[in-house]
Amino acid sequence: MASKNNTLKLIPLGGVNEIGKNMTVFEFGNDIIVVDCGLSFPEDDMLGVDLVIPDTSYLIKNKDKVRAFILTHGHEDHIGALPYVLREINAPVYGTRLTLGLVENKLKEHHNLDNTDLHRVKPGGSIKLGAFTVEFIKTSHSIADSVALAIHTPVGTIVHTSDFKIDYTPIDGEVIDLARFAQLGQKGVLALLADSTNVERPGYTMSEKTVGQTFESIFDEATGRIIVATFASNIHRIQQVFDAAVKHGRKVCISGRSMSNVIAVAMDLGYLSVPKKALIDIDQIDNYPGDKIVVITTGTQGEPMSALTRMATAEHRKLEIEPGDLVIISATPIPGNEKLVYKVINQLFSRGANVIYESLADVHVSGHACQEELKLIHTLVKPKFFIPVHGEFRHLKQHALLAESLGMPRDNIFVIDNGTVLEFTPNSCKIAGTVTAGRVLVDGLGIGDVGNIVLRDRKHLSQDGLIVIVVTISKDAGTVIAGPDIISRGFVYVRESEELIEQARELVRETLERCKQERITDWATLKTNIRDELRGFLYERTKRNPMILPIIMEI
């Protein structure tokens, strides 16, 4: 049996049993490479939290071993955590041209570009990093320049598809390199990690070109302004909007900061082909009739601060929805966002716009492989072992069943959680323990300082409100000099509940008097007694449990 130094460790720190914050560690001896470094967006109960990034405690402990971060494409769930992680682990970053262009833009915003060593790679190329040789394989996805990885190690080759689909007619003409997957399968692949996002969907994902054909027919019939909302990173979708606009003699303007940033990067790098005269500033929009205007904007997920939502609520500073506008929402609601999206659609309709969304026309296609495409990759690669990734537990389980239906032995399939350590030798794979993994919450400039206790308090405040009791006590006599004053926030309105507040004051006075008679002078005990007495009283009277904060001052 191989010694521990001759085994390959594979450790997902994000991206399994969840959608987002993708990050996978590969370790052999004294060498570590990290594939992707993504974020996810907060869940409904993460009040006030801006972003969620992976817990990188294991990498920080082993940062001397980290040879590089390898990026598969430029989506936020694959690159978004880099500005935060690079502060702790300063390692080179490898990615394709557009991916690094988006990373540079992100690092500039965080003012840590100067300290980062960025290396551009091309699909078909490879790099040597310690014990690893990483090969980049061209794939198709909903962003240009996406790649899969073949990671050649001393114990065998690992193929990591990352996010992909099989598009035989991609917009840029660069078809997924199925031949290379087949060649790797012929040579022998130790393990396959594959995208599980669309594993529940039978058949094939439609080509991106079908969206362009739909745009053509919609633009043919439109008589007013056209507003297209799509993901800022979907360069091919944006190219098709520009193509349709130019063909129909319309000018294009951009709304939304992220959209403007990505389009600027894509144009600079040559990924977007836009005639100079076709693009106008949003301030010039009133200089043209409605039938000569197209607006490309953000807000496909109903985000409250996005450009489209602000248009729908008449809060956009420069663009207001008018009767006769045609709004195309070129995306599918992410699970959990449906209410937000349909709320915006309702608001747009109420302002007189006509709205086309995925339920009504083929204005969106997924960037992820469906069952038949996944079967093709499994059949070409023919791995000894399989680890489904990039999906919630149900996705991973369905992908495991799909692999089993293709003849993969059940014992060779590993449905694992973040932090699980898989250990490989040339002929074996086993679970060899766990490392620290989880989520780090980013709130404003704070990274990781919002934890479960803070979230619990925020939830408590949001549901039941806050009562503050302020009282001033004589240091010598222990008598009440001023107060108790009661301040209520989110619990009851004091002026409308004067009787309740007065009874609460009286209860606090009685509690302090009793504590004085019992010679209780310790502040912590005083506060606990006030809190306990008041909690019972308020629940009995209101059936609510506000957060109670006693403040005691001594004079």
Secondary structure, DSSP 8 states (H G I E B T S, - for coil): ---GGG-EEEEEEESBSBSS--EEEEEETTEEEEE----B---TTSTT--EEEE--HHHHHTGGGEEEEE-S---HHHHTTHHHHTTT----EEE-HHHHHHHHHHHHHTT-STT--EEE--TT-EEEETTEEEEEEE-B-SSTT-EEEEEEETTEEEEE--S-B--SS-TTS----HHHHHHHHHH-EEEEEEE-TTTTS-S----THHHHHHHHHHHHH--S-EEEE--TT-HHHHHHHHHHHHHTT-EEEEESHHHHHHHHHHHHTTSS---GGGB--GGGGGGS-GGGEEEEE--TT--TTSHHHHHHTT--SS----TT-EEEE-S---TT-HHHHHHHHHHHHHTT-EEE-TTTS-----SS--HHHHHHHHHHH-EEEEEEESB-HHHHHHHHHHHHHTT--GGGB----TTEEEEEETTEEEEEEE----EEEEETTEES---HHHHHHHHHHHHH-EEEEEEEE-TTT--EEEEEEEEEESS--GGGGHHHHHHHHHHHHHHHHHHHHTT---HHHHHHHHHHHHHHHHHHHHS---EEEEEEEE-
